[in-house]
Amino acid sequence: MPATLTRFIAGQLRQPSGLFGKHLTSRVLNRVSGPMNQRTVELLELHPAERVLEVGFGGGDLIDRMAGIVSRGRIVGVDFSSAMVELGRRRFAGLIESGRLELHCASAEQLPHDAGQFTKACTVNTVYFWSDPLVALGELRRTLRDGGRLVLSFNPRATAQKLPYTRHGFTLYDGDEMQHLLAEAGFRDVRLVTGSQRIGEFMCAVGTK
């Protein structure tokens, strides 16, 4: 695959933009992250009245899965891509109008929320793009209530390296590195749960505030 193409794909995965991002990248994100999203929902152990934060909601597949469970609470999504926020506001107009969903354009390092707002938080396939993972994890922890749970799902280095575009702008992690980052950010009872997908093993790091 030519380097110019892999760089373009990497850039779109980091921050989908334009018609390509809205109409193609969003669908790819939903399909590729499907197994991870399902495992993330299971590990969150959601209840109908939860207040849940997702950082990097992309095409909205995980929001859709969570909305089927969180019927009396609220889901809040944050994405760095204005194109994904616009797409999400169209796709989930009914949920937004009913007050069950809010979508914001912001970075993981500067979440636009007060402390202790959420009972659960999650993020899937975004950690590679964080400029400062400790700051982002600190923000996630800040917005969680005491006892709140974070599920961070990602492709470990051995899996991610199989994809040519991860050579451009991706920071890759092993499982023990991710465990250490969560612990350093102040999360306790940190554990790793593995899962499988077409390209190999993925991991979910679970921690409690």
N, C-alpha and C positions, 0 to 999 in steps of 0.2 A: 504494500500500500504506500503510495507516495507520501513524503513527509508533509507536503502542503495540505493534503487531505486529512492526515491524522491530526495535524495541528488544528485544522478547522473543526473536526469532530470533538477534539478535546475542549476547544473553546466553547462550543455549543453545549457540551455536557456541563461545563462549569457555570455558564450563564446563557441559557437559551435566548435567542433574539431573532427578531424579524419573522417573516413568514415561515422560514425554515424551522425556527425554534417552535413556533406555535403549532404548526401542522405536522411536523415530522419528529423533532426531538422529543416533544411531549409524549408522543405515542411510544417512541423507543424507550423512554424512561419508564413508562408504565409497564411495558412488557418485560424489560430486562430486570426491573426491580421487583417483579411480582412475587417470586418465592421469598425474598427478603422481607417484603411488606407483610406477607402473611405471617411469617415467623415473628415479626415485630409486634403485630397485633396480639398474637398469642402471649408473648412475653410481657406486654403491657398489662394484661389481665384487667381489661377495662370493665367499668360498670356504667349503667345508664346516666348517672349524674356527674361523671367525671368532668374536669376541666383539663383539656389536653392541648399541648403545644407541639406542633410539628415544624421543624426547621428544614427548609428545602423541600417543599411539597411537590415541585415539578409539575408533572401532568395530572396529579391529583388522585392517583390510584389508592394511596394509603388513606387519604381523607375519606374517600368513598367507602373503604372497608371499615374505618372507625365510625363513620356516621351511622352505619347500620346497628351499632351497639350503643353509642352515646346519644340517646334519644332525649334525655332531659337536661343534659349538661351543655357544654360548649367546646367546640374545637377551634383552635386558633392556628392559622398557618402563616409562616414567614418564608419568603423566598427572595433571593438576591436579584432575580430576573423579573423586570417589570412585565415582560411578555407572558411569563407564567402566571403572574398575579392577575393580569387582564384576562387570560384564558380561564383561570380558576373562577373569577367573578362571574363570567358568563356561564360556565358549566354548572356552578353551584349556586346560581341566583336564588333558588328556592330556599336553600339552607341558610343563606345569608339573610334573606328577607325575614325568615322565621326567628332569627337571632341565635341559631345553633352554630353558626360559623362566621369567623372573621378572617380576612386575608390582608396581609401587610407586605410591603416591599421593604426589606431591610436585610442587613448582614447578620450572620451568627454572632459576630463580635460586638454588635450594638443592637440588642433586642429592645423593641419599643414597648416594654411592659414593666410594670411595677414588680417588686419583690414578692415572692410567695403567692403568685396568682394561680399556679397550676398544680394539679395532683399528679399528673404524668407528663412526660416529654419524650419525644422521639425524633430521630433523624436517620435517614437512610441514604447511603452513597453520597454524602456531602463532605465528610471530614477531610478528604483529599485536597479540598479547595480552600480550607480555612487558612488564612494568613497567620493566625496565632491560635492554635488549638486550645491552649490553656485559658486564654481569654474567652474563647467561645464556650468552652465547658464551664467556666466560671459564670458566664451569663446564663447558661441553662440551669445551673445549680441555683443561682440567685432567684430566678423566676419560679422555682419549685417551692412548694410548701415543705415543711419538715416532714420527713417520711416519704416524700414524693419519689417517684421512680423515673429513671432515664433509661431508654433503650437506644443504643447507638449501633447501627448495623452497617457493615462495610465488607469489602473484599480484602482479605489480607494480602500481603505482598506477593506470595506465591501464586495466588489466583490472578490478581490484577496485572501482574507482569506478562501474562499471556495475551493481553490486549495491547496492540501496538500504540494506540493513542494515549496510554497512560504514561508514555515517555515525555509528554508535553504538559507541563503545569500541574501534574499530580504529585502529591506527597503521599507515599505509601507507608503502611504500618504493618507490623506483625502483631499477633494477639497479645503478647506480653507487653509490647510497647503501648498498646491501647489501654490495657489494664493499668499500667503505671500512670498514664496520663489522667485517667479518671480518678485514680487515688490521689494523685498530686493536686487535682482540682478540688478535692474535698469530698468526693463521693466515697461511701462506705459499702461494705459487703459486695465489692465488685467481682463479677464473674463473667466468664465467656461461655456462650452457647453457640454451637456450630450448626450449620445447615448445608444443604447441597443444592446446586443449580447446574445448569448445562455446562458452564465453563469451569466448575470446580467448587471447592468449599467456600462458604461465606461465614462470617462471624457476627454475633450480636453481643456487644458489651453491655451488661446490665449493672446499674449502680443505684444506690439510695442516698438521698440527701440526709 
